[in-house]
Amino acid sequence: MTPVVNVGILKESEIRFKLQGSFSDPGKKKYSEGQYIARYKDGTIELEMNGRNSLVGAGLFLQPEGGDTGSFTLFDVTIGINFHWQKKEDQVFRGGIMLSALAGKIQIINVLPVEDYLISVISSEMSANSSLEMLKAHAVISRSWLLAQIEKGKSLKAKSSKYQSVFVNNDERIVWYDREDHTGFDVCADDHCQRYQGITRASTPLVVQAVKQTEGEVLVYNGNLCDTRFSKCCGGITEVFENTWEPINHPYLQRIYDHAEDRPETQIDLTGEEAARAWIMSVPDAFCNTSDRSVLSQVLNDYDQTTRDFFRWKIGYSGIELGDLIRKRIGLDFGVVQDLIPLQRGTSGRIIRLKIVGSLKTMILGKELEIRKALSETHLYSSAFVVEKVTEGDSTRFILNGAGWGHGVGLCQIGAAVMGSKGYSYREILMHYFRGAELKKRY
C-alpha cells in the first residue's frame, strides 16, 4: 500500500487560498469552490469566503470530493528561502489541505500519496526534461530519503529527549540543519528538505514514467532505509554524512570521486590544507565538471540557471563587509573581520569548522551550511573554499576560491545528469554514488 506524506508548505498569520472543485471535511461538511482567506484568531482559524467569516476551530482538514480532479491554489508561497533566487509564487496542489492554528500563525500542510508527491519533486528539483535514467535514479533517492525521514520522525517522537542540532558556547557555534521546525508534518516543501511545488512545475510523461517504473523502489543498507542525500554539484569528490549533519556514519555515504575511474591523483587527503588548496584551485576531470547547456538544462530549473560558475567559483569581501554580513545573517558581531582560518575540512575539502577572527570577537563556526549561511547574503555555493588575503591600503580583502554547489553528500545531480546522458542506467548511477547499498522494492 502506498504511504501518505504530510508536507509543510506555508506558515503565515493570514493565508489566501482557492479551492478548485468541491472539498469536504471529515464530518462531510462541504466547502464549495472559490477563494478563501484563513486568519489566526485567538488560537483558532477564522475562515472568510465572499465577505462572510466563520470560526472553524484550531484545525481543519479538507479533502477533494472529486478524487484526482480536485486541487487547491496557495497564493504568495515563498520558494528558495534564503537563496539568491528567493521569490514568491502562486502554487497549485493536489490532495488534501490541512490548516492548523499554531503559535500565532496558520500552518498549511498538503496531505497526499508518496508517489504523487514524487512526481512533483522530480519536476521541482530538476527540469522535467532530464534523461529517463536520471529521472528514475532521482525518483529512487527522493523516495528513499522521504521514507527514511518519516521513519526518523516517528522514532524521534517516541523518544523523550528533544532532537538537538545546535551546540553553542563562548568559543564555538556548531549547527546543522535537519529536523528543526518540523512540527506536525513529515517534510517541508523547500530546499531544506526536497523542493516540492505541487503541480505548479509542469511534469512530463517521462517524469510520470520514471516514478511509475520505480514505484516502491528504495535503497537499503543492511535492511534499513538509506538516508539518500543529494546536492547540485559535489565539485569532483563527495563529502561524508557526519561532516555535514549529525555525527552518525552511514557506510553508503562516503567519499566518492565523481568519475568512471578512481584515479591515483584523486586519492589525495583533502582534509589537509595544502592538498585542499591544490584540489580547489585545479579543474579536475569529473562527471559534474561540464558546461554542456543541454545537460545542465536537464538539472537546473529556470531560477537555478542563473548560476553558471558552480564547479569552481570565486567571491571577494572586505573585512568590514564580512563583519556586516555575519552580523546580519547569524546575529554575531565580530566587528571587522581580520582573518578566516579553516580548522577542519571534510573528505571533499569542505570546511567543517572555520575560525573567524574579528576586532570584537573570535569564534569557531560549523558545520558547513552554517558557514555558507554566515558568509553570503543567501548561501555561499559551498564551504569547499580556500582563503586568499589581499592588502588594499589599510584594509584587507578576502578572496574565497571555491568548489561545488551544495553540501556534496550522496548523489551529485549534475554528475548524475552527465552519467544519464552517457548511457548509464539508473542502477549504475545509484551504485556509483551509494556504494554498498541495495535496490529493493518496498511496496
Phi and psi in degrees as a GROMACS rama.xvg file:
@    title "Ramachandran Plot"
@    xaxis  label "Phi"
@    yaxis  label "Psi"
@TYPE xy
-67.488  126.212  THR-2
-68.1961  163.202  PRO-3
-110.661  143.772  VAL-4
-121.647  142.79  VAL-5
-104.376  115.712  ASN-6
-109.939  119.901  VAL-7
-75.6171  119.719  GLY-8
-103.332  -48.1283  ILE-9
-151.661  147.292  LEU-10
-145.591  104.835  LYS-11
-143.145  164.846  GLU-12
-73.8189  -25.0683  SER-13
-140.232  130.953  GLU-14
-131.363  132.567  ILE-15
-102.022  133.759  ARG-16
-147.018  162.965  PHE-17
-132.092  132.613  LYS-18
-93.8828  126.569  LEU-19
-103.613  103.896  GLN-20
103.08  172.799  GLY-21
-87.9375  135.536  SER-22
-120.573  161.076  PHE-23
-144.941  156.253  SER-24
-93.0772  175.832  ASP-25
-58.3399  -23.2868  PRO-26
-86.5619  8.5864  GLY-27
72.7766  11.6871  LYS-28
-71.1604  132.103  LYS-29
-88.6034  143.741  LYS-30
-122.586  115.655  TYR-31
-75.8083  163.062  SER-32
-61.6028  141.301  GLU-33
145.374  -176.218  GLY-34
-95.0914  141.376  GLN-35
-130.047  156.279  TYR-36
-124.772  125.743  ILE-37
-106.99  128.119  ALA-38
-126.322  146.329  ARG-39
-78.8873  130.684  TYR-40
-146.732  103.709  LYS-41
52.6086  48.0766  ASP-42
81.588  3.48234  GLY-43
-127.414  176.576  THR-44
-107.672  125.184  ILE-45
-100.318  123.548  GLU-46
-109.967  126.657  LEU-47
-114.44  131.97  GLU-48
-143.401  128.672  MET-49
54.3976  37.6404  ASN-50
79.8189  -0.781225  GLY-51
-104.179  129.961  ARG-52
-105.705  146.135  ASN-53
-150.405  144.665  SER-54
-90.0342  131.766  LEU-55
-118.52  15.194  VAL-56
91.5499  -170.928  GLY-57
-80.2186  -14.2505  ALA-58
-152.383  151.716  GLY-59
-147.345  129.709  LEU-60
-121.032  122.233  PHE-61
-117.72  131.786  LEU-62
-119.792  135.693  GLN-63
-64.2426  133.872  PRO-64
-77.8476  -22.3602  GLU-65
-90.6977  16.4241  GLY-66
65.1556  -125.813  GLY-67
-69.8966  -13.2645  ASP-68
-79.5743  -19.8591  THR-69
-84.623  147.107  GLY-70
-153.753  169.037  SER-71
-139.747  150.98  PHE-72
-110.964  132.131  THR-73
-105.265  131.304  LEU-74
-95.5074  142.66  PHE-75
60.3011  51.266  ASP-76
-84.8549  128.605  VAL-77
-82.2562  126.422  THR-78
-117.507  157.534  ILE-79
64.012  42.4316  GLY-80
-56.4278  122.326  ILE-81
70.8963  7.45355  ASN-82
-97.2225  169.284  PHE-83
-66.4819  -18.9341  HIS-84
-108.096  20.3483  TRP-85
-52.877  134.291  GLN-86
-160.28  171.261  LYS-87
-107.355  145.106  LYS-88
-152.417  158.077  GLU-89
-84.8223  135.784  ASP-90
-127.858  144.808  GLN-91
-111.835  135.988  VAL-92
-130.311  148.251  PHE-93
-100.802  166.334  ARG-94
93.4177  -164.209  GLY-95
-88.1382  155.884  GLY-96
-119.892  125.406  ILE-97
-112.637  127.948  MET-98
-113.173  131.419  LEU-99
-132.528  135.58  SER-100
-84.3178  116.649  ALA-101
-145.799  116.584  LEU-102
51.0071  48.5267  ALA-103
82.2525  3.69484  GLY-104
-135.775  166.828  LYS-105
-101.884  123.7  ILE-106
-101.559  131.111  GLN-107
-107.804  127.256  ILE-108
-125.139  133.659  ILE-109
-96.4855  126.441  ASN-110
-110.865  120.428  VAL-111
-158.751  163.472  LEU-112
-64.4444  145.338  PRO-113
-54.6212  -44.1662  VAL-114
-65.7069  -35.1505  GLU-115
-67.8366  -40.1273  ASP-116
-57.8042  -42.956  TYR-117
-64.7165  -36.7873  LEU-118
-58.9375  -39.4111  ILE-119
-71.3669  -43.9679  SER-120
-58.5638  -45.3532  VAL-121
-61.8188  -37.262  ILE-122
-78.6241  -23.4263  SER-123
-87.0881  -39.1103  SER-124
-70.7762  -33.9055  GLU-125
-137.92  179.7  MET-126
-73.4722  143.83  SER-127
-72.8656  1.55775  ALA-128
-101.696  13.7827  ASN-129
-64.0492  166.29  SER-130
-65.07  153.002  SER-131
-58.3653  -42.4151  LEU-132
-67.0558  -37.6057  GLU-133
-64.8542  -44.0938  MET-134
-62.3923  -39.7921  LEU-135
-66.307  -41.386  LYS-136
-60.772  -42.1172  ALA-137
-70.2365  -34.4353  HIS-138
-60.9724  -41.733  ALA-139
-66.1538  -45.2538  VAL-140
-73.9123  -34.7636  ILE-141
-65.5594  -39.5889  SER-142
-67.3078  -44.794  ARG-143
-62.5254  -46.3651  SER-144
-61.9081  -45.5419  TRP-145
-60.2899  -49.5038  LEU-146
-65.8865  -34.192  LEU-147
-65.491  -38.3541  ALA-148
-68.5525  -37.4213  GLN-149
-63.8927  -44.1873  ILE-150
-63.229  -42.1777  GLU-151
-63.733  -40.7939  LYS-152
-60.6682  -42.7887  GLY-153
-65.1195  -39.8764  LYS-154
-64.6076  -43.4941  SER-155
-66.4473  -36.6572  LEU-156
-65.0199  -32.8143  LYS-157
-74.3948  -18.7798  ALA-158
-87.651  149.992  LYS-159
-80.9123  -27.0218  SER-160
-80.4875  145.748  SER-161
-80.4025  139.163  LYS-162
-64.9095  128.41  TYR-163
-117.179  127.487  GLN-164
-132.514  12.157  SER-165
-128.424  124.483  VAL-166
-130.533  111.199  PHE-167
-131.239  134.177  VAL-168
-138.698  -167.95  ASN-169
-67.2086  -23.2201  ASN-170
-106.522  -17.8687  ASP-171
-147.846  142.96  GLU-172
-130.608  105.544  ARG-173
-114.226  120.782  ILE-174
-136.723  137.796  VAL-175
-129.636  154.561  TRP-176
-111.632  111.626  TYR-177
-144.788  -75.3119  ASP-178
-104.36  1.77838  ARG-179
-68.1197  145.743  GLU-180
66.8127  11.958  ASP-181
-96.3239  72.3906  HIS-182
-101.951  119.775  THR-183
88.8692  -0.668875  GLY-184
-145.806  165.926  PHE-185
-82.0477  -47.8393  ASP-186
-143.617  158.515  VAL-187
-92.0076  178.695  CYS-188
-104.139  2.07009  ALA-189
-111.438  -171.221  ASP-190
-62.485  -20.1559  ASP-191
-54.9693  -35.9192  HIS-192
-111.739  -97.5411  CYS-193
-135.116  140.093  GLN-194
-61.779  124.429  ARG-195
-135.946  113.506  TYR-196
-126.237  36.3082  GLN-197
58.7752  -138.623  GLY-198
-101.4  16.7733  ILE-199
-64.5146  -44.6118  THR-200
-78.4196  122.576  ARG-201
-64.8138  121.562  ALA-202
-87.7977  170.898  SER-203
-127.958  165.718  THR-204
-55.5229  -29.2628  PRO-205
-68.2347  -39.0708  LEU-206
-63.9789  -47.3902  VAL-207
-59.9756  -41.4601  VAL-208
-61.8685  -42.7456  GLN-209
-61.5896  -42.647  ALA-210
-69.8829  -43.168  VAL-211
-63.991  -43.34  LYS-212
-71.1781  -18.055  GLN-213
-112.19  15.09  THR-214
-48.9667  125.363  GLU-215
77.5109  -2.07283  GLY-216
-81.4869  133.849  GLU-217
-138.516  164.807  VAL-218
-97.5078  134.082  LEU-219
-128.927  155.676  VAL-220
-135.569  121.712  TYR-221
53.0664  37.1132  ASN-222
83.8347  -6.15415  GLY-223
-103.602  145.493  ASN-224
-57.979  136.921  LEU-225
-83.428  140.59  CYS-226
-85.5754  81.9812  ASP-227
-83.9567  89.9209  THR-228
-80.8858  162.407  ARG-229
-155.285  156.106  PHE-230
-144.797  171.478  SER-231
-64.5613  -52.4872  LYS-232
-149.459  120.712  CYS-233
-75.2641  -19.1171  CYS-234
87.3314  5.58905  GLY-235
120.646  -29.1119  GLY-236
-141.031  136.075  ILE-237
-83.5994  161.841  THR-238
-101.075  160.828  GLU-239
-93.2433  152.397  VAL-240
-56.8438  -48.8133  PHE-241
-67.7265  -16.9223  GLU-242
-80.1099  -11.9798  ASN-243
-114.21  -37.2328  THR-244
-121.398  -148.462  TRP-245
-62.1234  152.339  GLU-246
-75.8064  64.3554  PRO-247
-124.361  130.145  ILE-248
-87.8087  126.7  ASN-249
-110.383  111.864  HIS-250
-57.6992  -24.11  PRO-251
-86.8445  -3.09605  TYR-252
-116.723  80.2398  LEU-253
-122.447  -178.646  GLN-254
-69.2872  118.467  ARG-255
-126.613  129.864  ILE-256
-77.2323  125.464  TYR-257
-81.5949  69.0964  ASP-258
-155.46  162.6  HIS-259
-67.215  -24.603  ALA-260
-123.295  142.132  GLU-261
-86.9422  97.4424  ASP-262
-84.5679  149.76  ARG-263
-55.9378  -39.0187  PRO-264
-67.8612  -13.9706  GLU-265
-96.9785  4.79042  THR-266
-88.5554  5.01763  GLN-267
-62.8939  151.204  ILE-268
-86.6128  102.987  ASP-269
-79.7376  1.82319  LEU-270
-75.5129  -16.144  THR-271
-86.4515  143.975  GLY-272
-64.6829  -42.1688  GLU-273
-65.6658  -44.9186  GLU-274
-66.3724  -40.0985  ALA-275
-62.4544  -41.559  ALA-276
-62.5358  -46.0268  ARG-277
-61.6307  -41.2947  ALA-278
-67.4925  -48.8657  TRP-279
-67.2556  -32.7712  ILE-280
-83.0574  -4.4137  MET-281
-97.5785  172.359  SER-282
-126.818  77.7626  VAL-283
-71.9514  157.803  PRO-284
-73.0042  128.608  ASP-285
-159.111  157.735  ALA-286
-54.6307  -43.335  PHE-287
-82.0909  -1.16558  CYS-288
-89.1217  84.2364  ASN-289
-140.972  147.292  THR-290
-119.185  13.4003  SER-291
-68.4061  106.758  ASP-292
-64.7748  -30.3166  ARG-293
-67.8671  -36.0814  SER-294
-72.8637  -45.1395  VAL-295
-63.1751  -34.5133  LEU-296
-68.1306  -18.0377  SER-297
-72.8845  -31.411  GLN-298
-97.9856  -37.976  VAL-299
-98.1614  121.482  LEU-300
-70.158  173.703  ASN-301
-53.047  -44.7625  ASP-302
-72.3563  -27.1673  TYR-303
-73.4822  -26.3206  ASP-304
-73.8057  -3.12088  GLN-305
-71.1612  -15.5009  THR-306
-97.5887  117.638  THR-307
-116.735  -27.5509  ARG-308
-98.2185  51.6732  ASP-309
-81.2458  -29.7333  PHE-310
-73.8594  -45.9799  PHE-311
-136.548  135.148  ARG-312
-145.901  168.653  TRP-313
-146.757  141.693  LYS-314
-149.01  148.443  ILE-315
-130.235  146.906  GLY-316
-141.316  150.713  TYR-317
-82.8105  165.85  SER-318
-62.5224  -35.9175  GLY-319
-66.5523  -45.2306  ILE-320
-60.2351  -42.4803  GLU-321
-63.1164  -44.3381  LEU-322
-60.1326  -44.748  GLY-323
-63.272  -41.2256  ASP-324
-64.6562  -47.7644  LEU-325
-64.3116  -40.7229  ILE-326
-62.078  -42.0891  ARG-327
-69.2332  -40.0871  LYS-328
-83.1319  -40.7682  ARG-329
-127.832  5.92113  ILE-330
76.2667  19.5528  GLY-331
-108.588  130.29  LEU-332
-100.533  102.774  ASP-333
-92.7346  -4.28488  PHE-334
72.7563  -136.374  GLY-335
-86.6306  125.099  VAL-336
-72.3222  129.493  VAL-337
-108.333  -22.123  GLN-338
-162.24  149.114  ASP-339
-122.835  116.086  LEU-340
-122.914  108.972  ILE-341
-65.8594  125.79  PRO-342
-102.931  -27.8791  LEU-343
-149.26  131.076  GLN-344
-119.387  153.09  ARG-345
-91.2936  -170.682  GLY-346
-68.1546  -21.1571  THR-347
-97.1015  1.74014  SER-348
90.1132  -2.11879  GLY-349
-67.4275  138.452  ARG-350
-77.4545  128.921  ILE-351
-100.188  -34.3131  ILE-352
-135.028  124.374  ARG-353
-122.456  125.094  LEU-354
-89.2005  122.46  LYS-355
-108.723  121.013  ILE-356
-104.861  120.79  VAL-357
-125.652  171.777  GLY-358
-70.1769  -20.452  SER-359
-112.967  -21.0896  LEU-360
-157.079  148.454  LYS-361
-125.985  129.453  THR-362
-155.172  155.307  MET-363
-101.396  131.54  ILE-364
-112.136  147.549  LEU-365
-170.564  167.603  GLY-366
-88.2421  -152.555  LYS-367
-60.4777  -40.7891  GLU-368
-71.2929  -32.4049  LEU-369
-65.3893  -37.9247  GLU-370
-64.983  -45.5334  ILE-371
-63.4228  -38.5572  ARG-372
-66.4377  -40.3206  LYS-373
-70.6617  -29.8767  ALA-374
-105.033  25.7118  LEU-375
-157.652  153.248  SER-376
-62.886  -26.3991  GLU-377
-119.797  -95.2906  THR-378
-140.001  128.829  HIS-379
-56.2676  145.065  LEU-380
-50.7899  -44.3036  TYR-381
-160.587  172.921  SER-382
-97.2979  9.84184  SER-383
-85.7747  82.3543  ALA-384
-142.196  157.828  PHE-385
-116.994  151.002  VAL-386
-106.054  130.534  VAL-387
-118.282  124.279  GLU-388
-99.2156  126.793  LYS-389
-121.656  126.414  VAL-390
-84.7377  126.286  THR-391
-124.057  92.6373  GLU-392
66.9017  -120.38  GLY-393
-93.5795  0.648857  ASP-394
-115.929  166.634  SER-395
-118.487  135.344  THR-396
-110.91  137.742  ARG-397
-106.489  119.469  PHE-398
-102.647  119.764  ILE-399
-101.152  114.67  LEU-400
-99.3684  121.447  ASN-401
-128.882  171.954  GLY-402
-136.133  134.722  ALA-403
83.4415  171.932  GLY-404
-139.636  106.742  TRP-405
108.351  -174.608  GLY-406
-75.2574  -20.7471  HIS-407
80.7656  7.63752  GLY-408
-92.0361  136.091  VAL-409
78.1229  -138.411  GLY-410
-72.7854  132.788  LEU-411
-94.0871  111.911  CYS-412
-60.8942  -43.5333  GLN-413
-69.397  -40.6061  ILE-414
-60.7207  -42.0343  GLY-415
-66.455  -35.9519  ALA-416
-64.8101  -40.223  ALA-417
-64.3567  -42.6781  VAL-418
-59.1441  -43.9698  MET-419
-60.4313  -39.974  GLY-420
-69.7824  -22.3296  SER-421
-89.2875  0.174814  LYS-422
97.9001  8.02588  GLY-423
-69.645  143.336  TYR-424
-78.4873  164.238  SER-425
-64.467  -31.0913  TYR-426
-66.6893  -41.2797  ARG-427
-65.9385  -38.6147  GLU-428
-62.4625  -45.872  ILE-429
-63.6374  -43.2222  LEU-430
-71.9819  -22.4515  MET-431
-67.3481  -43.4977  HIS-432
-92.4646  -24.8758  TYR-433
-121.53  75.6129  PHE-434
-66.4138  129.841  ARG-435
90.1266  -9.49769  GLY-436
-79.2429  161.229  ALA-437
-122.738  145.848  GLU-438
-92.2495  121.444  LEU-439
-131.71  151.576  LYS-440
-94.4267  118.214  LYS-441
-89.4259  -31.1998  ARG-442
